[in-house]
Amino acid sequence: MTISAAAPRRVLIVGAGALGISLAYHLQQLGLPHVQLVERQFPGSGSTGWSAGLVSVQLWNPDDVRLVLRSWELFTLAATRAHLSVERPGMYTLASEADAATLQTNVTAQQSVGAPVELVPRAAWAERLPTLQLDDVGAISYAAGDGMVAPGDYALALAGISRKRGAQILQNTPVRSLLVRDDVVRGITLGDGRTLEAEVVVLAAGVWSARLCESAGLGLPVCPYRTQIAILKMAQARAQPIVHDAAAGMYFRPEADEELLVGDGTTHHREDPDHYDESANVQFVESVAERLLHRMPAAASAMPAAGWAGLVLGTPDRLPLIGPHPTVEGLWLCLGGNGFGLMRAPALGELAAHRLLQRPLPSALRGLEGYGLPQRLADRWSALSVAQSGFTLR
């Protein structure tokens, strides 16, 4: 494929999580000859690796739904080219009586862009969800194609493909700072003091992105916040459905034959990505176990087996930042998953690659030319103090 004469010939990406590695993959798909990634540990070792791996079209923004639909196509394609576990058993969303109308509105929006989502008739609840107690639920939706992807495997799979195509991935290579002079990016400084020059630097460092911007005296309207996951040991966990229980403020899915993954545990305050509690705290585990018992009586014998906490990067409007920095030439942003970054990462990488190389968007993404552009937040280009969980009803 040919590249516009005005497009860069070499791109340096900081961060090899789901977004950064997806961008690298699609830049190579479009024919970019020189792609370099710099990763503080290894591909998928940051927020991507802490993800629950859920991929769902049951979102409130039709543009995001389209991105997930495209991402499913790309996840499936990746699974044919590398080792990647992709499961699509379907997923239910439960809404309270107060949020039932919101869920119905969301379903209509999802269906309008071709998502296979349905409202489940109340008369069918007991038959379709026989293990759940639903007396406090006002509405239920179901997406037949929803499911889960192994997040770390996704990053490693694309990293392997990109390496074979000639990409250079520098692992265990922390970045100290961005090099910016006269409002033009010049490259990066590594933790050991070495510099890497580049005409285009893409910041895809997730929760470390604000710190790197600060190193160059730049603001970034994002906030790293903490979410938690617990693994509960219980009989026949594999037989349970995947559920986003918005009524109870949690989600759950089978993790193994006798392990159920239960998550949320969001804390709405800023966290330091290098100094935060990576364990699931006792209060969260006890609370989520109590909520699960109410929803699933069979969980009465469930016992905590493991747990962890990861960080999510929030933005003011819960949309990612995908495009050029508004004040620094050559600096691009690809970040801000807001708690549901993995499920859109393949399509966001594709979107970012086409923008960066000035190529028309593929048919699956047409109409998203303005989606996620950082310039929309020009009047809020400073640190964000409070973030919301992304994976909730709205």
C-alpha positions in Angstrom: 0.0 0.0 0.0 1.2 3.6 -0.7 1.5 6.2 2.1 0.7 9.9 1.6 3.9 11.9 1.0 2.9 14.1 4.0 2.6 11.1 6.3 5.5 10.0 8.5 7.8 7.2 7.5 8.8 6.2 11.0 6.6 6.1 14.2 7.7 5.6 17.8 5.0 4.3 20.1 5.3 4.6 23.9 3.5 1.7 25.4 2.7 -1.8 24.2 -0.6 -2.4 25.8 -3.8 -3.3 23.8 -4.0 0.2 22.3 -0.3 0.7 21.5 0.2 -2.8 20.0 -3.1 -2.5 18.0 -1.8 0.7 16.5 1.5 -0.8 15.6 -0.2 -3.7 13.9 -2.4 -1.5 11.8 0.4 0.9 10.9 2.2 -2.1 9.4 -1.0 -3.3 7.7 -1.1 0.1 5.9 2.5 -0.3 4.8 4.5 1.9 7.3 8.1 0.6 7.0 9.5 1.6 10.4 7.5 1.0 13.6 9.2 1.1 17.0 7.5 0.4 20.4 9.0 1.1 23.8 7.5 -0.8 26.7 8.4 -0.5 30.4 7.9 -4.2 30.9 6.4 -6.5 28.2 3.4 -6.3 25.9 0.2 -6.3 27.9 1.8 -6.0 31.3 0.1 -2.8 32.3 -3.7 -2.2 32.6 -4.3 -4.6 29.7 -3.1 -7.5 31.8 -5.3 -6.6 34.7 -8.4 -6.5 32.5 -11.3 -8.9 33.0 -11.3 -9.5 29.2 -15.0 -8.8 28.6 -16.0 -7.6 25.1 -19.5 -6.3 24.8 -21.6 -4.3 22.4 -24.0 -3.3 25.2 -22.7 0.2 25.6 -24.6 3.5 25.6 -22.8 5.3 22.7 -23.6 4.0 19.2 -20.1 5.0 18.0 -18.5 2.8 20.8 -20.9 0.0 19.8 -19.6 0.2 16.2 -16.0 0.1 17.5 -16.7 -3.1 19.5 -18.4 -4.7 16.5 -15.3 -4.0 14.4 -13.1 -5.1 17.2 -14.8 -8.5 17.3 -14.0 -9.0 13.7 -10.3 -8.1 14.4 -10.1 -10.3 17.5 -11.5 -13.2 15.5 -8.9 -12.5 12.7 -6.1 -12.4 15.2 -7.1 -15.7 16.7 -6.6 -17.3 13.3 -3.0 -15.9 13.0 -1.7 -16.4 16.6 -2.4 -18.1 19.9 -5.5 -16.2 21.3 -8.5 -17.4 23.2 -11.7 -15.9 22.0 -15.1 -17.0 23.6 -18.5 -15.7 22.6 -21.2 -17.3 24.6 -23.3 -14.2 24.9 -23.8 -11.8 27.8 -26.7 -10.4 29.9 -27.1 -6.9 31.3 -29.4 -6.5 34.3 -30.9 -3.1 35.1 -32.7 -2.0 38.2 -36.3 -0.8 38.0 -35.1 2.8 38.1 -32.7 2.2 35.1 -35.0 0.0 33.1 -36.0 2.8 30.7 -32.3 3.6 30.2 -31.5 0.0 29.3 -34.3 0.0 26.8 -33.0 3.2 25.2 -29.5 1.7 25.1 -30.8 -1.4 23.3 -32.6 0.7 20.7 -29.3 2.6 20.0 -27.3 -0.7 19.9 -29.7 -2.2 17.4 -29.6 0.9 15.3 -26.0 0.2 14.4 -26.4 -3.5 13.8 -25.6 -5.0 17.2 -27.3 -8.3 17.9 -28.9 -7.2 21.2 -32.4 -8.0 22.4 -34.6 -7.1 25.4 -35.4 -10.4 27.2 -39.1 -10.7 27.9 -39.9 -10.9 31.6 -41.7 -14.2 31.0 -38.4 -15.7 29.8 -36.2 -14.6 32.7 -36.6 -17.7 34.8 -36.0 -20.1 31.9 -32.9 -18.2 30.5 -31.3 -17.4 33.9 -32.4 -20.2 36.2 -29.5 -19.8 38.6 -30.2 -16.1 39.3 -32.5 -14.3 41.7 -34.1 -11.4 39.8 -36.6 -9.8 42.1 -34.9 -6.4 42.1 -34.3 -6.3 38.4 -36.4 -4.1 36.1 -35.1 -5.0 32.6 -32.6 -7.5 31.0 -30.9 -7.3 27.7 -28.8 -9.9 25.9 -26.2 -9.8 23.2 -25.6 -13.2 21.6 -22.1 -12.3 20.3 -20.7 -10.9 23.5 -18.0 -12.7 25.3 -14.4 -12.5 26.4 -10.8 -12.4 25.1 -7.6 -13.2 27.0 -6.2 -9.7 27.3 -2.5 -10.5 27.8 -2.6 -13.1 25.1 -4.0 -10.5 22.7 -1.1 -8.1 23.3 1.4 -10.9 23.0 -0.2 -12.3 19.8 -0.1 -8.9 18.0 3.4 -8.3 19.3 4.6 -11.5 17.7 2.9 -10.7 14.4 4.4 -7.2 14.5 7.9 -8.5 15.2 7.7 -10.9 12.3 6.8 -7.9 10.1 9.9 -6.0 11.2 8.6 -3.9 14.2 11.2 -3.2 16.9 9.8 -3.7 20.4 12.0 -2.6 23.2 10.9 -4.4 26.4 11.9 -3.6 30.0 12.6 -0.1 28.8 11.0 2.6 30.9 10.6 6.1 29.4 11.7 9.0 31.6 10.4 11.9 29.5 9.2 13.3 26.2 11.6 15.5 24.3 9.7 18.6 23.2 11.4 21.8 21.9 9.7 24.8 20.4 6.3 23.0 20.5 7.6 20.1 18.4 8.2 16.6 19.6 11.8 15.4 19.0 11.8 12.0 20.6 12.0 10.5 24.1 14.5 10.0 26.9 14.7 6.5 28.3 15.1 5.6 32.0 18.9 5.0 31.5 19.4 8.4 30.0 19.6 7.4 26.4 17.5 9.3 23.8 15.5 8.0 20.9 14.8 10.6 18.2 11.5 10.5 16.2 9.5 12.8 14.0 6.3 11.3 15.4 5.8 9.9 18.9 2.5 8.3 19.9 1.8 8.3 23.6 0.0 5.0 24.3 1.3 4.6 27.8 -2.1 4.4 29.5 -2.0 5.4 33.2 1.6 6.6 32.9 0.7 9.0 30.1 0.0 12.1 32.3 3.4 11.8 34.0 5.2 11.7 30.7 3.3 14.7 29.5 4.2 16.5 32.7 7.9 15.8 32.0 7.6 18.1 29.0 5.4 20.7 30.8 2.2 19.5 29.1 -1.2 18.9 30.7 -3.4 15.9 29.9 -7.1 15.7 30.9 -7.0 12.2 32.3 -7.2 10.5 35.7 -5.9 7.0 36.7 -8.3 5.3 39.0 -8.5 1.9 40.6 -10.8 -1.1 39.9 -10.8 -4.5 41.6 -11.5 -8.2 40.7 -12.1 -11.2 43.0 -11.9 -14.8 42.0 -14.4 -17.0 44.0 -14.1 -20.7 44.2 -17.5 -22.4 43.7 -19.0 -25.5 42.2 -20.2 -25.4 38.6 -18.8 -21.9 38.0 -18.3 -22.8 34.3 -22.1 -23.2 34.0 -22.9 -19.6 35.0 -23.7 -17.0 32.4 -21.6 -13.8 31.7 -23.5 -11.0 33.4 -23.1 -7.3 33.7 -25.2 -6.7 36.8 -25.7 -3.0 36.7 -28.5 -3.3 39.3 -26.0 -4.6 41.8 -22.9 -2.7 40.6 -20.8 -5.7 39.5 -20.1 -8.1 36.7 -19.2 -11.7 36.7 -18.1 -14.5 34.4 -16.7 -18.0 34.6 -13.0 -18.0 35.0 -12.5 -21.8 35.3 -14.6 -24.9 36.0 -14.8 -24.0 39.7 -13.8 -20.3 39.6 -16.0 -17.3 39.1 -14.5 -13.9 38.3 -16.4 -11.0 39.9 -15.4 -7.4 39.3 -15.9 -3.7 39.7 -14.7 -2.3 43.0 -14.1 1.2 41.4 -12.6 3.9 43.6 -13.2 7.4 42.2 -9.9 9.1 43.1 -6.6 9.6 41.5 -4.0 6.8 41.9 -0.3 6.8 41.4 0.5 4.1 38.8 3.8 3.2 40.5 2.5 3.2 44.1 -1.0 1.8 44.5 -2.4 -1.3 46.2 -2.5 -4.1 43.6 -4.5 -6.4 45.9 -8.3 -6.6 46.1 -9.1 -5.2 49.6 -11.1 -7.2 52.1 -14.1 -4.7 52.1 -14.5 -5.2 48.3 -14.3 -9.0 48.4 -16.8 -9.1 51.3 -19.2 -6.7 49.6 -19.1 -8.3 46.2 -19.5 -11.8 47.7 -22.6 -10.5 49.5 -24.0 -9.0 46.3 -23.3 -12.2 44.4 -25.0 -14.3 47.0 -28.1 -12.2 46.7 -28.1 -12.5 42.9 -26.9 -16.2 42.8 -28.0 -18.3 45.7 -25.8 -21.1 44.5 -22.8 -18.9 45.5 -23.6 -19.6 49.2 -20.6 -21.9 49.4 -18.3 -19.7 47.3 -14.9 -18.9 48.9 -12.4 -16.2 48.0 -9.5 -17.7 46.0 -7.6 -14.8 44.6 -8.0 -11.1 43.6 -6.2 -8.1 42.3 -6.6 -4.4 41.5 -5.7 -2.6 38.3 -5.8 1.0 37.1 -8.0 2.5 34.4 -7.4 5.8 32.7 -10.5 8.1 32.7 -11.2 11.1 30.6 -13.8 13.9 31.2 -16.3 12.7 28.7 -15.4 8.9 28.9 -14.2 8.9 25.3 -10.6 8.1 24.4 -8.0 10.5 23.1 -7.1 9.4 19.6 -5.2 11.8 17.4 -2.7 14.7 17.5 -1.9 16.6 20.6 -3.6 20.1 20.2 -0.4 22.1 20.9 2.6 19.9 20.1 3.5 19.0 16.5 4.4 15.4 16.0 2.9 14.2 19.3 0.0 11.9 19.0 -2.3 10.4 21.7 -3.8 6.9 21.8 -5.1 6.4 25.3 -8.1 6.8 27.7 -10.0 3.5 27.7 -12.2 4.5 30.7 -12.6 0.9 31.8 -13.6 -0.6 28.5 -10.5 0.0 26.4 -9.7 -3.6 25.6 -13.0 -4.2 23.9 -12.5 -1.3 21.5 -8.7 -1.5 21.2 -8.4 -3.3 17.9 -10.7 -0.9 16.1 -9.2 2.1 17.9 -5.8 1.0 16.7 -7.1 0.8 13.2 -8.8 4.2 13.5 -5.6 5.8 14.8 -3.4 4.2 12.1 -5.6 5.5 9.3 -5.6 9.0 10.8 -1.8 9.1 11.3 -1.1 7.9 7.8 -3.8 10.2 6.3 -5.7 7.3 4.8 -9.5 7.1 4.3 -11.2 5.0 7.0 -12.3 1.5 6.1 -16.0 1.0 5.6 -16.6 -0.4 9.1 -15.3 2.9 10.6 -16.7 5.5 8.2 -18.6 8.2 10.0 -16.1 8.1 12.9 -13.7 10.7 11.4 -14.2 13.0 14.4 -14.4 10.3 17.1 -12.0 10.8 20.0 -10.1 13.7 18.6 -8.1 15.4 21.5 -9.0 18.9 20.2 -12.5 18.5 21.5 -11.1 19.0 25.1 -9.0 22.0 24.2 -10.7 24.1 26.9 -10.1 21.4 29.5 -6.5 20.6 28.7 -5.4 20.1 32.3 -5.4 17.3 34.8 -8.7 15.6 35.5 -9.5 15.3 39.2 -12.4 12.8 39.3 -13.2 9.9 36.9 -16.2 7.7 36.5 -16.3 3.9 35.9 -16.7 3.3 32.2 -18.6 0.1 32.2 -21.9 1.2 33.7 -25.3 2.2 32.4 -25.6 5.8 31.5 
